[in-house]
Amino acid sequence: MTAMGLPDYDELETVLNGVGSDLDAAQAHGLIGGVLCVRAASPEAVWRDELLGEPAPGDVPYREADALMGQLASLTREQMHDSNLGFDLLLPDDETPLRERVEALAQWCRGFLSGLGLARVDRASPMPRDSAEILRDVAEIARAGVGDTLDEGDEQAYAELVEYLRMGVLLMAEELQPVKAPARLQ
């Protein structure tokens, strides 16, 4: 785990590969974030099968992956409800080539959209306007690609997208699961 508590991106990649998961670390974190936007209580049942599949009896790598994913989900839940807006997206570090970071960001968004679907966003009820706009943007970013050339402006645009998503997810979580204020004594 890093100082912030989030697992190291490469460590999570290795653990997910070890259990044959079809999702990478960014997509797995996005999926958990999407589920938590809709269901703060007991989300494990929703994401466990999607990320890890069924364990074989005595499957040590599965138990290790399950424990790490449980820690990631718990920390993500805490971050999403942190009054200091401490939520972070789990993405490769800044030393990773921009092209790979952009792809990971798109994967994070794909996972987030999948998580919303797994948590069964109520399609019968209209989504709050701001959340609906953010959701459209997430879908656009999920289709992101990188052109042939990159420059410093692209690095800045990437940083702005990450920050937009970070704040957008927090807004969606608040709109889809408003925190109840304590009852006032009369």
C-alpha positions in Angstrom: 0.0 0.0 0.0 1.2 3.5 -0.7 1.3 6.3 1.9 -2.2 7.4 0.8 -3.4 3.9 1.4 -4.2 3.1 -2.2 -2.4 0.0 -3.4 0.5 0.5 -5.8 -0.9 0.4 -9.3 1.7 -2.2 -10.5 1.2 -4.3 -7.4 -2.6 -4.4 -8.0 -1.9 -5.2 -11.7 0.2 -8.2 -10.7 -2.4 -9.5 -8.2 -5.2 -9.2 -10.7 -3.1 -10.9 -13.4 -2.3 -13.7 -10.9 -6.0 -14.6 -10.5 -6.7 -14.3 -14.3 -8.9 -11.2 -14.0 -9.9 -9.6 -17.3 -9.7 -6.1 -15.7 -6.6 -4.0 -15.1 -5.9 -2.0 -12.0 -7.4 1.2 -13.3 -10.6 -0.5 -14.6 -10.9 -2.4 -11.3 -10.8 0.8 -9.2 -13.2 2.5 -11.6 -15.6 -0.4 -11.2 -15.5 -0.2 -7.4 -15.9 3.6 -7.6 -19.0 3.2 -9.8 -20.5 0.7 -7.5 -19.8 2.9 -4.5 -21.5 5.9 -6.1 -24.7 4.0 -6.0 -24.3 1.5 -3.1 -22.2 2.5 -0.2 -23.3 -0.5 1.8 -22.0 -4.0 1.1 -20.7 -3.4 -2.5 -18.4 -6.5 -2.3 -21.1 -8.8 -3.5 -21.5 -6.6 -6.6 -17.9 -6.4 -7.7 -16.3 -9.6 -6.3 -17.5 -11.9 -9.1 -16.8 -9.3 -11.8 -13.2 -8.8 -10.7 -12.2 -12.1 -9.3 -14.5 -14.8 -10.5 -15.0 -18.0 -8.5 -12.2 -19.3 -6.3 -10.9 -22.8 -6.4 -10.7 -24.5 -3.1 -7.6 -23.4 -1.2 -6.8 -20.8 -3.8 -4.2 -18.6 -2.0 -3.8 -16.0 -4.9 -7.6 -15.5 -4.9 -7.7 -14.9 -1.1 -4.8 -12.4 -1.4 -6.5 -10.6 -4.3 -9.8 -10.6 -2.5 -8.2 -9.1 0.6 -6.4 -6.4 -1.4 -9.6 -5.6 -3.3 -11.5 -5.4 -0.1 -9.0 -2.9 1.3 -9.2 -0.9 -1.9 -13.0 -0.8 -1.7 -12.9 0.2 1.9 -10.4 3.0 1.3 -12.3 4.2 -1.8 -15.5 4.3 0.3 -13.7 6.4 2.9 -12.2 8.7 0.4 -15.5 9.2 -1.4 -17.1 10.4 1.9 -14.0 12.4 3.1 -15.0 16.0 4.0 -11.6 17.1 2.7 -12.3 15.7 -0.8 -9.5 13.1 -0.5 -10.7 10.8 -3.2 -8.1 9.8 -5.8 -8.2 7.7 -9.0 -5.9 4.7 -9.0 -3.8 5.3 -12.1 -0.2 4.8 -13.1 2.3 7.2 -11.6 3.6 10.3 -13.5 6.8 8.5 -14.5 4.7 6.3 -16.8 4.5 7.4 -20.4 1.6 9.7 -21.1 0.2 7.3 -23.7 -0.1 4.5 -21.1 -1.6 6.9 -18.5 -4.3 8.1 -21.0 -5.2 4.5 -21.8 -5.4 3.7 -18.0 -7.7 6.8 -17.6 -10.0 5.5 -20.3 -9.9 2.0 -18.6 -10.8 3.7 -15.3 -13.8 5.3 -17.0 -14.9 2.0 -18.6 -14.7 0.4 -15.2 -16.7 3.2 -13.6 -19.5 2.9 -16.1 -19.5 -0.9 -15.6 -19.7 -0.3 -11.8 -22.7 2.0 -12.2 -24.4 -0.7 -14.3 -23.6 -3.5 -11.8 -25.0 -1.4 -9.0 -28.1 -1.0 -11.0 -28.4 2.8 -11.4 -32.1 3.4 -11.3 -32.8 4.0 -15.0 -36.5 4.6 -14.3 -35.7 7.7 -12.3 -34.1 10.7 -13.9 -30.5 11.3 -12.9 -29.7 14.7 -11.4 -28.6 17.1 -14.2 -25.0 17.5 -13.1 -24.6 13.7 -12.7 -26.0 13.1 -16.1 -23.6 15.6 -17.6 -20.6 14.0 -15.8 -21.8 10.5 -16.9 -21.8 11.7 -20.6 -18.3 13.0 -20.1 -17.1 9.8 -18.5 -18.4 7.9 -21.5 -16.5 10.2 -23.8 -13.3 9.8 -21.9 -13.8 6.0 -21.9 -13.4 6.3 -25.7 -10.2 8.4 -25.4 -7.2 7.6 -27.5 -3.9 9.3 -28.0 -2.8 10.8 -31.3 0.6 10.1 -32.9 2.3 13.1 -31.3 2.2 14.3 -27.7 3.3 17.6 -26.2 3.4 19.4 -22.9 -0.2 20.7 -23.5 -1.4 17.0 -23.6 0.2 16.5 -20.2 -1.7 19.5 -18.8 -5.0 18.3 -20.5 -4.5 14.8 -18.9 -4.0 16.4 -15.4 -7.1 18.5 -15.9 -9.2 15.4 -17.0 -8.0 13.5 -13.9 -9.0 16.3 -11.6 -12.4 16.8 -13.4 -13.1 13.1 -13.0 -12.1 13.1 -9.4 -14.4 15.9 -8.5 -17.2 14.7 -10.9 -17.2 11.3 -9.1 -17.5 13.0 -5.8 -20.4 15.1 -7.0 -22.1 12.0 -8.5 -21.7 10.1 -5.2 -23.3 13.0 -3.3 -26.2 13.4 -5.7 -26.9 9.6 -6.0 -26.4 9.0 -2.2 -26.8 12.3 -0.4 -25.3 12.3 3.1 -28.0 12.7 5.6 -27.6 15.6 8.0 -28.0 14.7 11.7 -31.5 15.3 13.0 -31.7 18.7 14.8 -32.8 18.7 18.4 -35.8 21.0 19.1 
